[in-house]
Structure formats: C-alpha cells, structure tokens
Amino acid sequence: MKKILLLSVFCLFSFLNMHAMKEITGEFQPWDANCQVNGNTINFLGEWNGITFKFYDEEGCIFEAGTDLSAFDMLVLKMSDVSCLFKIKTEYTDGNAQQDAWGAEKNMQPGALIVGIPLNAEHKNMVKDFFLQSSDYPGSITVEKVLACTKAEYEQLLQENPAKTFNLTLKKVNEGGGTSYNADTHTITIQDNGSHKGWFFNDQFRDFSAFDSFVMEFQTATENGGEIGIEYDEGSNTTQSFEAGTSRIIVPLSANKNHLRQVYIKGDAGNSYILKVASFTTNKATTGINSINTSKGQDNGQETYYTIDGKRLKKPVHGINIQRKNGVIRKVLIK
C-alpha cells in the first residue's frame, strides 16, 4: 500500500512538472542602432524600431531549428516596466526555413505588464523566435522573464500583475497644429488661440481600459491656465480646465476608455507649459484604493482623505473626497 501511495505521489509530481510554465532562455538582438539593450531593458529610440528574441538550446547557444513548446498554449513576456507601445509576433520553422504563414501577431494593451500570444497549435513544436516592434512613439520596456505556459497560467499571470501606470514619452509630442514643442526642455508653446499639442494613438493601441485617470504634471506651476482634452472614437470627448498656478491636473477617463484616440493640452496664444510627467494611472497605484466606491479597507482606526484620483490629502478639501475611516472607504462631499 505504501509503494502504491509513493508511486501515485511521484506520478502527480511528474504530471505537474510536465505542465508547469517554462522560462525560456535566449537573447534579444536589435534590428539596428535605433533599438538598444541595457541589461534586461529594451530602449526603442525612434518609431517602428524592432528587436528579435533568439532562443538558446541546452548548451546556451542560439538555436533556430525549432524549439519544442508543444506542452504549452501561450508565449508570454513578463515585464516590470513599460513606457512604449509595441506588437509581438511569433515565427516558426520547418527545420530548414522560416514559415511566415505559421506565425501570429498581437498588439499589446497600453501599460500591460503581461503580454501573451497564443502558440500555433499545429506547429508549436517548431518555434523559431519572436520579435517586438515599437509603434510611432519611442519608449522602453523592462523584461523580467520570457515564459511558455498554459492558458490558465496566463490568466493567473494577468490577475497577479495588473497594469499600474503608463508614462507617455516626452521625447515626442507631435499631435496638433498652431503650436510648437521643444523636446529638450519638454516645453509646449501655444502659437494660435485655441490650438493644442499632445499624443495621438494609432488605432491598434487605443485600449486604455486598465486605467482610471490621465495625469499631467508640470515642472513648475503654470503661469497661465489651460485645458486638458481627451478624445475617444465614439465622440464622447472630455475636457477639464485648469487655472494659472497649477502643478498637477487629473482627468478621469470615461466609459469609452477602451477607444481612446488622443490626449492634449490646449491654451491661448503665447501660453507655454513645461511638462514633467504625462501618464495614465489607476487609483490603486497611489493609495492601494481600488475604486471610489464604498469598500472595506485597513486603516488602523485612523481617518484619512484622498482626492478622487487617489492622492492622499493632509486634510479634506471642498468637493468630493475619498474618506477612509473605521475600515470603510467611501465617497464624501465636503461643503
């Protein structure tokens, strides 16, 4: 009986090991000098830059004759930081030549820390490599691991590694006429009344549903007022004005945030704005509060207040605040 039990445990252990996710070793090879690798961080210096990940064999040498991933469903990148938009494409071989028709391509969701692409069910025993290509804005990604896993493991990775913050590049701010942008000083100057400057997103990269707000921070408090605008494909645009002396402004995203096409700053002729950070963020990224709806939380008996986007306040302010008191988080209106 004891031998049977030991055999059963061994079989279960072997089964679990056979189906556990696998970390893939290899190296990233840039297509040209416009893409650079620094440790495990990939820097895309321009637009539509690319880099290929070559698999290693058991001896640590590049192997292009086809890696067997037939025990898995997904090829996954686990990242710790993302500040650019990119697509991933898998490539396969028949053992002699690359078979382009077998590959697949997927656009990443802005800010996602887990990016997965399904393996070709018929040819996943002959995976050659995969490549990443940035979109029309520069940026960087930091890759922690390259994994092969099952669909269930992929879903678990998504739950355990949600998007937190996505910083837009300040190297290129090119959307909008009647304005200028100095990439060295990060300064937007309005030349014509009512003109704007910002970022326009390719229609492949408009799903910002992982985030709650768009945040604009300035290096110094603004000398003039202005307006932040967010446009969606459905036409339900959002604008929020700010006054002179503003150093940070938060604009909540609408229900159409999975179809967000551009964000920008608008002002009168002669106004200038020196940017520090432009980012999409979640409420939880700053306070640990998932949303502004009433929920249970831990506060050790203290009473604390936050802005609607989750920034902690020294004391409540007029308008809607988030109050955390006696383990309960809720919206309150301060008059």
Buried (B, 14 or more C-beta within 10 A) or exposed (E): EEEEEEEEEEEEEEEEEEBEBEEBEBEBBBEEEBBBBEEEBBBBBBBEBBBBBBBBEEEEEEBBEBBEBEBBBBBBBBBEBBBBBBBBBBBBBEEEEBBEEBBBEBBBBBBBBBBBBBBBEEBBBBBBBBBBBBBBBBBBBBBBBBBBBBEEBBBBBBEEBBBBBBBBBBEBBEBBEEBEBEEEEBBBBBEEEEBBBBBBBEEEBBBBBBBBBBBBBBBEEBEBBBBBBBBBEEEEEBEBEBEEEBEBBBBBBBEBBBBBBBBBBBBBEEBBBBBEBBBBBBBBBBBEBBBBEEEEBEBEEEEBBBBBBBBEEEEBEEEEBBBBBEEEBBEEEEE
